[in-house]
Amino acid sequence: MTSPIVRMGALAQLRAGRKLRRIPQLLVGLVGYGASVMALVQSGLGAASWNVLTEGIAGITQLSFGWASNLVALTVLVAWIPIRELPGIGTVLNVAVIGISADAAARFLPVPHGFAAQLGYLLGGLVALAFFDALYLGAQFGSGPRDGLMTGLVRLTGRPVAVVRTGIEVLVAVTGWLLGGTVGFGTVVIAVCFGPLVGLFLPWLTVRLSTSEPDKA
C-alpha cells in the first residue's frame, strides 16, 4: 500500500480539520519516537542506518557526530527540492522535540544487562520506533528530513512504504559502512524490518482528511 498522507504545504496543514486529534497525535508521536531511539541506542546491538552514515561522515570529515548529523539532515532537506516534498510544523518540531525526548529517556531507561535484555530493547525499541514514526506522520503536519525523503519517493514512484523505506535504510547503512561507520546485528534488523513496520502502522494511524476539509474535531 502506498502512503495515505496528503501532500500539503504548511498553511494547508494548519487549515485542514481534525486538529484536536492531530496536534496531540503529532506531539505524542515525536516524544515516543525520541524515547524509542534511545531504547535502540541502549540495546548496544548496533546503530540505526542513519547513525551509521553519520558516524562514517564524521570520521571522514573530522566533524563531531552532532555536526555530521546536522550535515546529513541538511543534505536530505536539499534532496526534498527535486522530489517536491513540503515542510510543515512537524518538520520543525521533529528537530526540536525528538532530541529532547531521547535525552530525557536516557535518564530513566535502565541499562540492559545480558543479551536477552539487549534483544528486548532492540525489538521493543524497533516496534515502538515504527509505531511512533507512523503516529506523528499520520498527524499530517509534515515530516522530518529523513521521513520526508520516504514520503516523497513513495508519492513519486507509487511503490509501497515498506519497499521504499527498506531500500532507503539498506542504502544508507551500506553507504555508512563503506565510509567507516559501525554496523552491528541490530543495524541489519532495523534496516530490514523498520520499513515494513511503518508500512503496517501508517494506514491505521493516519488521520484521514483533505485540504478542503472543514475544521472539526
Backbone torsions as a table, in degrees:
resi	resn	phi	psi	omega
1	MET	NA	134.6	176.6
2	THR	-77.9	175.6	-174.2
3	SER	-69.9	135.8	177.0
4	PRO	-85.8	2.6	-176.2
5	ILE	-76.2	134.2	179.8
6	VAL	-84.0	136.2	177.6
7	ARG	-77.7	114.7	-178.1
8	MET	-141.1	147.5	170.5
9	GLY	-77.4	175.5	-175.5
10	ALA	-60.5	-43.2	-179.4
11	LEU	-66.5	-40.3	178.3
12	ALA	-65.0	-35.6	177.4
13	GLN	-63.0	-39.6	-179.8
14	LEU	-72.8	-33.2	-178.9
15	ARG	-78.8	-24.6	-179.3
16	ALA	-62.3	157.8	-173.4
17	GLY	-82.2	-170.8	174.7
18	ARG	60.3	35.2	-176.9
19	LYS	-70.2	-25.8	178.4
20	LEU	-64.8	-23.9	172.7
21	ARG	-93.6	-41.3	-170.4
22	ARG	-68.4	-40.1	-177.4
23	ILE	-65.6	-50.9	175.6
24	PRO	-60.1	-37.0	-179.9
25	GLN	-63.4	-40.7	177.3
26	LEU	-60.5	-48.3	-175.8
27	LEU	-68.2	-43.7	178.2
28	VAL	-62.4	-41.7	179.8
29	GLY	-61.0	-44.3	-178.7
30	LEU	-68.2	-42.3	178.3
31	VAL	-63.4	-45.8	178.7
32	GLY	-64.2	-35.1	177.9
33	TYR	-61.6	-47.2	180.0
34	GLY	-61.6	-42.2	178.3
35	ALA	-64.9	-37.1	179.7
36	SER	-67.8	-38.6	176.1
37	VAL	-57.7	-43.3	-178.9
38	MET	-67.7	-34.2	176.2
39	ALA	-62.0	-40.3	177.6
40	LEU	-65.9	-40.5	178.0
41	VAL	-63.3	-44.0	-178.4
42	GLN	-66.2	-22.9	-179.8
43	SER	-63.2	-31.4	178.6
44	GLY	68.9	17.4	-176.3
45	LEU	-103.8	7.8	178.2
46	GLY	133.1	138.6	-177.5
47	ALA	-76.9	157.3	173.9
48	ALA	-68.4	162.5	-173.0
49	SER	-53.5	-48.1	-176.1
50	TRP	-66.7	-30.8	176.3
51	ASN	-70.8	-34.2	175.4
52	VAL	-62.9	-44.7	178.2
53	LEU	-62.7	-45.0	179.7
54	THR	-60.7	-42.2	178.6
55	GLU	-61.5	-43.6	179.6
56	GLY	-62.8	-43.7	179.4
57	ILE	-66.0	-40.2	178.6
58	ALA	-61.0	-39.8	179.8
59	GLY	-66.4	-38.0	-178.1
60	ILE	-76.1	-41.1	-175.0
61	THR	-89.5	-12.4	-175.5
62	GLN	67.0	18.5	173.5
63	LEU	-80.2	160.6	172.4
64	SER	-69.8	163.3	179.4
65	PHE	-60.3	-39.6	-179.1
66	GLY	-63.9	-45.9	179.8
67	TRP	-68.0	-36.3	176.9
68	ALA	-64.7	-37.8	177.5
69	SER	-63.7	-41.7	177.4
70	ASN	-63.5	-38.5	178.9
71	LEU	-64.0	-42.1	177.9
72	VAL	-62.9	-45.9	-179.2
73	ALA	-61.5	-42.3	-180.0
74	LEU	-64.4	-41.7	179.5
75	THR	-62.9	-41.0	179.2
76	VAL	-66.2	-38.6	178.2
77	LEU	-63.7	-37.4	176.0
78	VAL	-63.3	-36.4	179.2
79	ALA	-67.2	-15.9	175.5
80	TRP	-65.5	-28.4	-172.2
81	ILE	-59.9	-53.5	-178.9
82	PRO	-68.1	-24.3	179.5
83	ILE	-94.5	1.8	173.0
84	ARG	58.7	40.3	175.1
85	GLU	-81.3	142.2	-175.4
86	LEU	-109.4	133.0	177.8
87	PRO	-79.5	169.6	177.4
88	GLY	-159.1	-167.4	178.9
89	ILE	-59.2	-38.4	-179.6
90	GLY	-62.4	-28.9	178.2
91	THR	-65.3	-44.1	-179.9
92	VAL	-70.5	-47.5	-178.4
93	LEU	-66.5	-28.4	176.7
94	ASN	-54.9	-45.1	-179.2
95	VAL	-71.2	-39.6	-173.8
96	ALA	-77.7	-41.1	-169.4
97	VAL	-87.9	-41.6	-172.2
98	ILE	-61.7	-43.5	179.8
99	GLY	-63.4	-42.7	178.9
100	ILE	-63.2	-43.4	-180.0
101	SER	-64.0	-41.2	179.2
102	ALA	-63.5	-42.8	178.7
103	ASP	-63.8	-40.2	179.4
104	ALA	-65.9	-40.8	179.8
105	ALA	-64.2	-33.2	-179.3
106	ALA	-62.2	-26.3	-179.2
107	ARG	-77.5	-22.9	-173.6
108	PHE	-110.1	-24.1	-179.1
109	LEU	-75.0	121.1	176.8
110	PRO	-69.1	149.3	178.6
111	VAL	-70.9	126.6	-179.6
112	PRO	-71.8	138.3	179.3
113	HIS	-116.0	122.3	-179.6
114	GLY	94.8	156.1	-175.6
115	PHE	-64.5	-37.0	-178.8
116	ALA	-61.5	-42.9	179.0
117	ALA	-67.5	-40.5	177.7
118	GLN	-62.1	-42.4	179.1
119	LEU	-64.3	-38.1	176.7
120	GLY	-61.9	-41.8	177.4
121	TYR	-63.8	-41.6	-178.3
122	LEU	-64.3	-52.6	-176.2
123	LEU	-69.9	-43.9	177.9
124	GLY	-63.9	-42.5	178.9
125	GLY	-64.7	-37.4	179.7
126	LEU	-64.6	-49.1	179.5
127	VAL	-63.3	-43.2	179.7
128	ALA	-64.6	-40.5	179.6
129	LEU	-61.1	-45.7	179.2
130	ALA	-64.4	-40.7	179.8
131	PHE	-62.7	-50.6	-176.8
132	PHE	-71.4	-29.2	174.2
133	ASP	-62.6	-48.2	178.1
134	ALA	-65.7	-33.3	-178.9
135	LEU	-64.9	-48.5	-178.1
136	TYR	-72.7	-36.6	176.0
137	LEU	-63.5	-39.0	-178.5
138	GLY	-66.9	-16.2	175.8
139	ALA	-71.6	-16.4	175.5
140	GLN	60.0	48.1	172.3
141	PHE	-115.2	20.6	-178.3
142	GLY	96.2	159.0	-175.6
143	SER	-115.0	166.3	172.2
144	GLY	-72.7	171.4	-175.7
145	PRO	-52.9	-49.7	-174.7
146	ARG	-72.0	-40.4	177.9
147	ASP	-67.6	-32.7	178.0
148	GLY	-64.7	-33.6	175.8
149	LEU	-62.0	-41.1	178.9
150	MET	-65.4	-51.8	-175.6
151	THR	-64.7	-35.4	177.8
152	GLY	-65.5	-43.9	-179.8
153	LEU	-70.2	-33.8	175.9
154	VAL	-62.4	-43.4	-179.6
155	ARG	-65.4	-41.6	-176.1
156	LEU	-74.8	-38.6	-174.7
157	THR	-90.6	-23.6	-175.9
158	GLY	74.9	9.7	180.0
159	ARG	-84.9	156.2	179.9
160	PRO	-63.1	153.4	177.8
161	VAL	-55.2	-43.8	-177.3
162	ALA	-59.6	-42.5	-178.4
163	VAL	-68.8	-47.4	-177.7
164	VAL	-64.7	-46.7	-176.5
165	ARG	-67.6	-39.4	178.6
166	THR	-63.4	-41.6	177.7
167	GLY	-60.3	-43.1	178.5
168	ILE	-63.6	-47.8	-176.8
169	GLU	-62.0	-43.7	-179.7
170	VAL	-66.1	-45.0	179.6
171	LEU	-61.3	-43.2	-179.6
172	VAL	-65.8	-43.4	-180.0
173	ALA	-63.2	-44.3	-179.7
174	VAL	-65.0	-42.3	178.8
175	THR	-62.3	-44.9	178.0
176	GLY	-61.5	-40.3	178.7
177	TRP	-64.3	-41.6	178.3
178	LEU	-65.3	-27.8	178.7
179	LEU	-85.9	-2.5	177.1
180	GLY	109.5	3.9	177.6
181	GLY	-71.3	157.9	-176.8
182	THR	-92.3	124.6	178.4
183	VAL	-109.9	132.0	178.8
184	GLY	-125.0	-177.8	178.3
185	PHE	-55.3	-43.5	-178.7
186	GLY	-64.7	-32.9	178.9
187	THR	-59.9	-45.0	-179.2
188	VAL	-65.1	-44.6	-179.3
189	VAL	-61.2	-45.4	-179.3
190	ILE	-65.0	-45.3	-177.2
191	ALA	-61.3	-38.0	-175.6
192	VAL	-83.2	-34.1	-170.9
193	CYS	-99.5	-22.6	-173.4
194	PHE	-63.1	-47.3	-178.8
195	GLY	-58.0	-51.6	177.9
196	PRO	-59.1	-35.8	179.6
197	LEU	-68.4	-42.8	176.5
198	VAL	-62.2	-42.9	178.0
199	GLY	-61.3	-31.5	178.1
200	LEU	-72.4	-44.5	-174.9
201	PHE	-78.3	-34.6	-169.1
202	LEU	-58.3	-44.4	179.2
203	PRO	-62.1	-30.4	-178.0
204	TRP	-79.2	-27.6	-171.7
205	LEU	-104.3	-8.1	-179.0
206	THR	-76.0	129.7	176.1
207	VAL	-76.8	118.9	-176.3
208	ARG	-78.0	125.1	178.6
209	LEU	-161.7	172.5	174.3
210	SER	-134.7	163.8	-177.7
211	THR	-63.7	-19.8	-178.7
212	SER	-98.9	3.2	-176.7
213	GLU	-69.5	134.1	177.9
214	PRO	-67.0	154.0	-178.1
215	ASP	-71.5	117.7	177.8
216	LYS	-151.6	158.2	-179.9
217	ALA	-83.0	NA	NA
